[in-house]
């Protein structure tokens, strides 16, 4: 992971860890923080800051708010996912609304991905 680490983004990642969105806080404190697979939050890798990252699985969990709804944002997200995937990192995306409104289902999907039962 060290080779892919992006040190210039570390200050911004720290800032984002201290100012998580409600969906990020919920997913972290109610699920990922104590998950059997170790996740880290706001990880600067490959020139991006990943919302949640499990190094052992090379799995990135991204939460998208309304700012990701526009065409330019969707194109950026698609390119970001393509580049991360090319680096061997799997990307699972959920909307903030899904996390806040369908929390059990999101957690079940993440568990399935971690256990190799669900594709991403």
Secondary structure, DSSP 8 states (H G I E B T S, - for coil): -GGGB-GGGHHHHHHHHHT--HHHHHHHHHTGGG-SS--EEEEEETTEEEEEEETTTTEEEEEE-GGG-SHHHHHHHHHHHHHHHHTT-EEEEEEHHHHHHSHHHHHHHHHHHHTTSS--
